[in-house]
Amino acid sequence: MKPKSFDDLYQEAETHDDYWVAGLVQEFTEESVHLMESGGVSRSELARRLGTSLAYVTKILRGNANFTLVTMARFSTALGSELSLQLRPAKASP
């Protein structure tokens, strides 16, 4: 059996929900870090605002937690922002 190319593996990965979830988690955590940096908010301060532990905030920011929409909304509020979700038509396959 011929080994799969990188492109084949990538296309296969795109068919799994985990691939898309990981991308959304990364997008959320990167935006959270950006908002923290631009607002001068430390992880300790964010934990205080959320009423949670520094360890939990770190876990979320590393993308190592299965967080909910409630968690995402709480994070956004604590960072002085609004959470927005959109459904868009999928990109057409080439």
N, C-alpha and C positions, 0 to 999 in steps of 0.2 A: 504494500500500500504506500502510495506517494505521500510524503509529509505535506501538511497544509502550509500554505504561504502565510505571511503576516496579514496580507489583505483578506485572505479567506478566514483566518481566525478573528480578525476585527469585524468582518461582516457577520460572522456567527455570533460574536459577543453582542452585537447590536440587536439581536433577536431576543435577548434575555432581559427581563425586567430589572434584574440586579445591575446591569450596565447603566440603565437610565437612572435608577435610584442613586447609584454612586455619583453620577454626574450632578444630580440635584443637591445631594449632600455637600459635595465639594463647592458648588456654587453658593449655597447658603453659608457655609463656614467661611469661605473667602470673603464674602460680602460682610459678614459679621466682623471679621478681623479688620477689614478696611474701615468700617464704621467706628470700631473701637480706636483704631489709630488716629483717624481724622478727628474724633471727639475727645481724644486723650483719656480714654477709659481703659483701665487696666483689667486684667482678669479678676483680680481681687475685688475691684470696685463693681464689676459686673456681677460677681457672685453676691456681693452685698445687696445690690439692687434687686436681684432675683430672690434673695432670701435662701440661697443654697450654698453649697461648698465650692471652694476653688477647684477641687478635684473634679466635680461634676462639670463645671464650666470648661475646664481643660479637656475633659472627655468629649464634650459636644464639639468644641473647636477643632479637635483632631479628627472628627467624623467617626469616632469609635462608639457612638451610642445610637440606639434605634429611637430617635426622638420623634415626637408627634407634632402635629400642627399647633397644638397648644404650647408646646415648648418653643416652637419657632415664633409664635405670636408673642410669647413672654419675652423672648430674646429681643425681638424687634422693638417692643415697647420700652424695654430697659435701655435700649440704645437710641431711643428718641426717633424711631423710624416706624414705618408701616409695612406690614407684610402683605404682599400682593401675589396672588396665584393666577395664572392664565392657562387656558386651554387654547392651543393653536393647532391649525391643521398640520399634520405631519409633513415633513419634507418629502417630496417625491423621490423615489429611488432612481438613480441614473440608469 
